[in-house]
């Protein structure tokens, strides 16, 4: 019975899941930001290339 109570009170797995969710959220934000910056940078290089031609 004591083993069951200690198992139910253990929340270390929940902490690991929370850290995983935070890491996933940071990754999604980073990918979205880098995609936007990459698109804008590509458009700028296209304008520069067209200006040189």
N, C-alpha and C positions, 0 to 999 in steps of 0.2 A: 504494500500500500504506500509506503514511504517513497519507493521508486517511482510510482505513478504520480504522486504529488510533485516530486522534484522535476519530473518530465513535463508536467503541465505548467509549472511555474517558470521553466527555462525559456527565456525569450531571446537567446543569442541568435537563433535562426531568423527571427523577425528583423533583427538589426542588420544582418547580412543582406536580407531582401531589400531593406530600406536603402542601404548603400548602393545596391545594384540598380534600384530605380532612380536614384539621384544621378548615378553615372550614365544611365541611359538617357535621362533628360538632358544632361550636359552635352552628350554626344549629338542628340537631335538638334539642339540649339546651335552647336558648332557647325554641323553640316549645313543647316539652313543659312547661317551667316556666311559661311565660305562659298556656298553656291551663289548667293546674291552678289557678294563681292566679286566673284569670278565672272559672273555675267556682265557686271558693270565694267570691269577691267577689260574684258574682251571687246565690248562695244567701244571703249576708248581707243584701244589699239587698232580697231577697224577704222575709226575716224582718222587716226594718225596716218595709217597706211594709205587711205584714200586721199588724204591731203598731200602726201608725198608724191602720189602718182599724178 
